[in-house]
Amino acid sequence: MISKIKYGALLIALVIMTGCSEDDEKLTVAVEDAPLLAELDINRVALDQTNPGNPAVTISWNKASYGLPTLVNYVVEFATEDTFTTPITAVSTTNTEATISVSALNNTANDLGFVPFEWQQAFIRIKSSIGTQASNVSYSEPIEIMINPYFSYPFDDYYLVGAATAPGWNNDQNNPLLFRNAFNENEYSYTGRFLADAFKILANRGQWAPQYGQDGGTLVLRATDDDPDPPVFSSTSEGYQKFTVNFSTGSFTLTEVSNVGAPFTSVSLDGNEGSSASLTALDFDPHIWYIRSTPLEAGSVTFLANGSTTYGGSSEFSGVSVVDGVSIPVPVKDNYEIWFNDITGDYAMIPLNFSK
């Protein structure tokens, strides 16, 4: 009996001693050496859009030291200045080397606000941390790189087809463009004349797939020519209506528009290096104006309505223009397809050589 008591007391003492050891002897992890970023083999990179998957640049660095063996997280950051006030994350890794593809580096340059087809300076640094909460952060000294990015139009465009719309069931008859919401790339709308009949949405003129219809009030995609046709959208009355669709949520609405005024007598595009281009109204709906292709210089433009009223907007490629609004930015020189709606002020400007 005595030996059992002594043995039990010994176990209790060991447990108490072990608990005290864990409480009293906390391990402290601190940065001893920040990552050391190696100079690049090539510090001038001209990005080629014809090979987007090719390696553009390989970045390597020495491992950061935290005094104890631990997994270190690394982030490759880019910025336009060496103070990294607004850094852009290009890569996250646990390795000490990262290869960035042409398209990925071009996307980073776009995020930095770089002008396409011009040489611009960027700075690279490595951010290290440990743990899931990214604690004990340290930074390498930055290095410089010169980047000449290309332009990539990032949006999808969609067109109307069907007996309720201007082209009828012809999929390549100057099918009117849906206007993309400048602040929600998944939402598109079209305000104009509809007949009491059926229609669908095309992703590309001249092709029946991809196309969108609806079933039970939800968008249905026909992705390929081998897929079955989805049911149509239906306009139940002739007149001016607003069709709105969200390709992310699958929702859509078609609502009547009242108090539509007289169409403009003319619409032209001004500010293109001093030259102008005239838009043409649809015969089916004279409130919808277009140019299928016109050359634009990088810079900015406005719309001139009825020969005297200027319409402008702040967002590139698409937006809603207002009277005496700011000039619309044109980010890259190219031939553009242009659409303008004189009911809503919606505009769209698609660079034809950079579109999907």
C-alpha positions as CSV (number, residue, x, y, z in Angstrom):
1,M,0.0,0.0,0.0
2,I,2.8,2.4,0.9
3,S,4.6,1.8,-2.4
4,K,1.4,2.6,-4.3
5,I,0.9,5.9,-2.5
6,K,4.5,6.9,-3.1
7,Y,4.2,6.0,-6.8
8,G,1.0,8.0,-7.1
9,A,2.6,11.1,-5.5
10,L,5.5,10.8,-7.8
11,L,3.2,10.9,-10.8
12,I,1.4,13.9,-9.5
13,A,4.7,15.7,-8.9
14,L,5.8,15.0,-12.4
15,V,2.5,16.3,-13.9
16,I,2.8,19.5,-11.8
17,M,6.5,20.0,-12.9
18,T,5.6,19.4,-16.5
19,G,2.8,21.9,-16.4
20,C,5.0,24.5,-14.8
21,S,7.7,23.9,-17.4
22,E,5.2,24.6,-20.3
23,D,3.9,27.8,-18.6
24,D,7.2,29.2,-17.6
25,E,9.3,28.4,-20.7
26,K,7.6,30.1,-23.6
27,L,9.4,29.8,-27.0
28,T,9.9,33.2,-28.7
29,V,10.2,33.4,-32.5
30,A,11.6,36.5,-33.9
31,V,13.1,37.7,-37.3
32,E,16.8,37.2,-37.3
33,D,17.5,37.7,-41.0
34,A,15.0,39.2,-43.6
35,P,14.9,37.6,-47.0
36,L,17.6,38.7,-49.4
37,L,16.4,39.3,-52.9
38,A,18.8,38.4,-55.7
39,E,19.3,40.8,-58.7
40,L,17.5,39.7,-61.8
41,D,19.3,38.2,-64.8
42,I,17.2,40.4,-67.0
43,N,15.8,43.7,-65.6
44,R,14.1,44.9,-68.8
45,V,11.1,42.7,-69.9
46,A,9.1,43.4,-73.1
47,L,5.9,41.3,-72.8
48,D,4.7,39.5,-75.9
49,Q,1.0,38.9,-76.0
50,T,1.4,36.1,-78.6
51,N,3.0,33.9,-75.9
52,P,1.1,34.6,-72.7
53,G,2.0,31.3,-71.0
54,N,5.8,31.7,-71.4
55,P,8.0,32.6,-68.4
56,A,8.6,36.3,-68.2
57,V,10.9,36.6,-65.2
58,T,12.3,34.4,-62.4
59,I,12.7,35.9,-59.0
60,S,14.8,34.2,-56.3
61,W,15.8,35.1,-52.7
62,N,17.6,33.7,-49.7
63,K,15.5,32.2,-47.0
64,A,14.4,34.4,-44.1
65,S,15.6,33.3,-40.7
66,Y,13.4,33.2,-37.6
67,G,15.8,31.5,-35.2
68,L,13.9,28.2,-35.0
69,P,12.9,25.7,-37.7
70,T,9.6,26.9,-39.1
71,L,7.7,27.1,-42.3
72,V,8.1,30.6,-43.9
73,N,5.5,32.2,-46.2
74,Y,6.7,34.5,-48.9
75,V,4.9,37.1,-51.0
76,V,6.4,38.7,-54.1
77,E,5.2,42.3,-54.2
78,F,5.4,44.9,-57.0
79,A,5.0,48.7,-56.7
80,T,5.5,51.8,-58.7
81,E,7.8,53.4,-56.0
82,D,10.3,51.9,-53.6
83,T,8.2,52.9,-50.6
84,F,5.6,50.4,-51.6
85,T,2.7,52.6,-50.5
86,T,0.2,50.5,-52.5
87,P,1.9,47.1,-53.2
88,I,0.5,44.6,-55.6
89,T,0.8,40.9,-54.8
90,A,2.1,38.9,-57.7
91,V,2.9,35.5,-56.1
92,S,2.4,33.8,-52.8
93,T,4.7,30.8,-52.1
94,T,6.7,28.8,-49.4
95,N,9.6,28.4,-51.9
96,T,12.5,30.8,-52.3
97,E,12.0,31.2,-56.1
98,A,9.0,32.2,-58.3
99,T,8.6,32.2,-62.0
100,I,6.0,34.7,-63.3
101,S,4.4,34.1,-66.7
102,V,4.0,36.7,-69.4
103,S,0.2,37.0,-68.8
104,A,0.6,37.1,-65.0
105,L,3.3,39.9,-65.2
106,N,1.1,41.8,-67.7
107,N,-1.8,41.6,-65.3
108,T,0.4,42.9,-62.5
109,A,1.5,45.8,-64.7
110,N,-2.2,46.5,-65.4
111,D,-2.9,46.5,-61.7
112,L,-0.1,49.0,-61.3
113,G,-1.8,51.3,-63.8
114,F,1.0,51.0,-66.4
115,V,0.3,52.4,-69.9
116,P,0.3,49.6,-72.6
117,F,3.3,49.5,-75.0
118,E,5.5,51.9,-73.0
119,W,8.5,51.2,-70.8
120,Q,7.8,51.9,-67.1
121,Q,9.7,51.3,-63.9
122,A,8.5,48.9,-61.2
123,F,10.0,47.8,-57.9
124,I,10.0,44.2,-56.4
125,R,10.4,43.1,-52.9
126,I,9.8,39.9,-50.9
127,K,7.6,39.9,-47.8
128,S,8.1,37.0,-45.4
129,S,5.9,35.9,-42.5
130,I,5.1,32.8,-40.4
131,G,1.9,31.1,-39.3
132,T,-1.6,31.2,-40.6
133,Q,-1.9,34.8,-39.3
134,A,1.1,36.0,-41.2
135,S,2.9,37.2,-38.1
136,N,6.5,38.3,-37.7
137,V,6.6,40.1,-41.1
138,S,9.9,41.2,-42.6
139,Y,10.8,42.7,-46.0
140,S,13.7,42.4,-48.4
141,E,15.4,45.4,-49.9
142,P,13.7,46.2,-53.2
143,I,15.1,45.8,-56.7
144,E,14.1,47.5,-59.9
145,I,12.6,46.2,-63.1
146,M,11.5,47.9,-66.4
147,I,8.3,46.5,-68.0
148,N,6.8,47.1,-71.4
149,P,3.3,45.7,-71.0
150,Y,0.8,44.9,-73.8
151,F,-2.9,45.7,-73.7
152,S,-5.5,43.0,-72.9
153,Y,-9.3,43.8,-73.2
154,P,-10.6,42.0,-70.1
155,F,-14.4,42.0,-70.8
156,D,-17.0,39.8,-72.5
157,D,-19.5,41.3,-74.9
158,Y,-23.0,40.1,-75.8
159,Y,-25.5,40.8,-78.6
160,L,-29.2,40.5,-79.2
161,V,-30.8,38.2,-81.8
162,G,-34.4,37.2,-82.4
163,A,-37.7,38.3,-84.0
164,A,-38.3,40.9,-81.2
165,T,-35.0,42.7,-82.1
166,A,-33.4,44.6,-85.0
167,P,-31.6,41.7,-86.8
168,G,-34.4,39.1,-86.5
169,W,-33.0,35.6,-86.3
170,N,-29.9,36.5,-88.3
171,N,-26.9,36.0,-86.1
172,D,-24.6,38.3,-88.1
173,Q,-26.8,41.3,-89.1
174,N,-25.2,44.2,-87.1
175,N,-26.7,42.6,-83.9
176,P,-27.1,45.3,-81.3
177,L,-24.7,45.3,-78.3
178,L,-25.8,44.9,-74.7
179,F,-24.2,47.7,-72.6
180,R,-22.0,46.5,-69.8
181,N,-22.3,48.1,-66.4
182,A,-19.0,49.9,-65.8
183,F,-19.2,49.0,-62.1
184,N,-20.4,45.4,-62.3
185,E,-18.8,43.4,-65.2
186,N,-21.4,40.7,-64.9
187,E,-24.4,43.0,-65.5
188,Y,-25.5,44.1,-68.9
189,S,-28.6,46.1,-70.1
190,Y,-30.3,47.2,-73.3
191,T,-32.9,49.9,-73.4
192,G,-34.7,50.1,-76.8
193,R,-37.4,49.0,-79.0
194,F,-38.7,45.4,-78.8
195,L,-41.4,43.8,-80.9
196,A,-43.9,41.4,-79.2
197,D,-41.9,38.3,-80.0
198,A,-38.9,36.1,-78.9
199,F,-35.2,36.8,-78.6
200,K,-31.9,35.4,-77.2
201,I,-28.4,36.5,-76.4
202,L,-25.3,35.7,-78.4
203,A,-21.7,35.8,-77.2
204,N,-20.3,36.2,-80.7
205,R,-21.9,37.5,-83.9
206,G,-22.1,34.9,-86.6
207,Q,-22.1,32.0,-84.1
208,W,-25.0,30.3,-82.4
209,A,-22.9,29.1,-79.5
210,P,-22.3,30.3,-76.9
211,Q,-25.9,31.6,-76.6
212,Y,-28.2,32.3,-73.7
213,G,-31.9,31.7,-73.3
214,Q,-34.0,31.2,-70.2
215,D,-36.0,28.6,-68.4
216,G,-38.2,29.3,-65.5
217,G,-36.9,32.8,-65.1
218,T,-33.2,31.8,-65.0
219,L,-30.5,32.2,-67.6
220,V,-29.7,29.0,-69.5
221,L,-26.4,28.7,-71.4
222,R,-25.9,26.8,-74.7
223,A,-22.1,26.5,-74.5
224,T,-21.5,24.6,-77.8
225,D,-23.3,23.8,-81.0
226,D,-23.8,20.2,-79.7
227,D,-25.8,21.4,-76.8
228,P,-29.6,21.8,-77.0
229,D,-31.2,25.2,-77.6
230,P,-32.5,26.8,-74.5
231,P,-36.0,28.4,-74.4
232,V,-36.3,32.0,-75.6
233,F,-36.8,35.3,-73.8
234,S,-40.2,36.7,-74.6
235,S,-41.4,40.3,-75.1
236,T,-45.1,40.4,-74.6
237,S,-45.7,43.8,-76.2
238,E,-44.2,46.1,-78.8
239,G,-42.5,49.2,-77.5
240,Y,-39.6,50.6,-75.6
241,Q,-38.3,48.3,-72.8
242,K,-35.2,47.8,-70.7
243,F,-33.7,44.3,-70.7
244,T,-31.2,43.7,-67.8
245,V,-29.3,40.5,-67.3
246,N,-26.7,39.3,-64.7
247,F,-24.5,36.5,-66.0
248,S,-23.2,35.8,-62.5
249,T,-26.6,35.3,-60.7
250,G,-28.5,34.1,-63.8
251,S,-31.3,36.7,-63.2
252,F,-32.9,39.0,-65.8
253,T,-35.7,41.5,-66.1
254,L,-37.6,43.1,-69.0
255,T,-39.6,46.2,-68.0
256,E,-41.5,48.8,-69.9
257,V,-39.9,52.3,-70.5
258,S,-42.2,55.3,-70.8
259,N,-41.7,58.9,-71.8
260,V,-39.1,58.1,-74.5
261,G,-38.4,61.4,-76.3
262,A,-37.5,62.1,-79.9
263,P,-34.2,60.6,-81.1
264,F,-31.1,62.7,-81.7
265,T,-30.7,64.1,-85.2
266,S,-27.0,63.2,-85.2
267,V,-24.2,61.8,-83.0
268,S,-20.5,62.1,-83.6
269,L,-17.3,61.2,-81.7
270,D,-15.0,64.2,-81.0
271,G,-11.5,64.5,-79.5
272,N,-9.7,61.9,-81.5
273,E,-6.6,63.9,-82.3
274,G,-8.8,66.7,-83.6
275,S,-10.8,64.4,-86.0
276,S,-14.4,63.2,-85.6
277,A,-16.4,60.2,-86.7
278,S,-20.1,60.1,-87.3
279,L,-22.3,57.4,-85.8
280,T,-25.3,55.8,-87.6
281,A,-28.7,55.2,-86.1
282,L,-30.4,51.8,-86.4
283,D,-33.3,51.8,-88.9
284,F,-35.2,49.6,-86.4
285,D,-34.6,51.9,-83.5
286,P,-33.2,55.5,-84.2
287,H,-32.2,55.9,-80.5
288,I,-29.4,53.3,-80.9
289,W,-26.3,54.7,-82.7
290,Y,-23.2,52.8,-83.8
291,I,-19.9,52.6,-85.7
292,R,-18.7,49.1,-86.5
293,S,-15.1,50.2,-86.8
294,T,-13.2,53.5,-86.5
295,P,-9.6,54.2,-85.6
296,L,-8.9,55.9,-82.3
297,E,-5.7,57.2,-80.8
298,A,-4.9,56.7,-77.2
299,G,-6.3,59.7,-75.3
300,S,-9.9,60.7,-74.7
301,V,-13.1,61.4,-76.6
302,T,-16.6,62.8,-76.1
303,F,-19.9,62.3,-78.0
304,L,-21.4,65.3,-79.7
305,A,-25.2,65.2,-80.0
306,N,-27.3,67.2,-82.4
307,G,-24.2,69.2,-83.4
308,S,-24.0,71.1,-80.1
309,T,-24.4,69.1,-76.9
310,T,-21.4,67.2,-75.5
311,Y,-21.8,63.9,-73.6
312,G,-18.9,62.4,-71.6
313,G,-18.2,59.8,-69.0
314,S,-15.3,58.8,-66.7
315,S,-15.0,55.1,-67.4
316,E,-13.2,53.5,-70.3
317,F,-14.8,51.0,-72.6
318,S,-18.3,51.4,-71.2
319,G,-20.4,53.6,-69.0
320,V,-23.2,56.1,-68.8
321,S,-22.5,59.5,-70.4
322,V,-24.0,62.8,-69.2
323,V,-24.3,66.3,-70.7
324,D,-21.0,68.2,-70.3
325,G,-19.4,65.1,-68.7
326,V,-15.7,64.5,-68.6
327,S,-13.9,63.1,-71.6
328,I,-14.1,59.3,-72.0
329,P,-10.6,57.7,-71.6
330,V,-9.2,55.7,-74.6
331,P,-6.4,53.5,-73.1
332,V,-4.9,52.2,-76.3
333,K,-4.7,53.0,-80.0
334,D,-6.8,50.6,-82.1
335,N,-9.9,50.3,-84.3
336,Y,-13.0,50.5,-82.1
337,E,-16.6,49.3,-82.4
338,I,-18.7,52.0,-80.8
339,W,-22.3,52.1,-79.6
340,F,-24.4,54.9,-78.0
341,N,-27.9,55.0,-76.6
342,D,-29.5,58.5,-76.7
343,I,-32.3,57.4,-74.3
344,T,-30.0,56.4,-71.4
345,G,-26.6,57.9,-72.4
346,D,-25.1,54.4,-72.3
347,Y,-21.9,54.0,-74.4
348,A,-19.6,51.1,-75.3
349,M,-16.2,51.2,-77.0
350,I,-14.7,47.8,-77.9
351,P,-11.0,47.6,-79.2
352,L,-11.4,45.2,-82.1
353,N,-7.8,43.9,-82.3
354,F,-7.6,43.2,-78.5
355,S,-11.0,41.6,-78.0
356,K,-11.6,37.9,-77.4
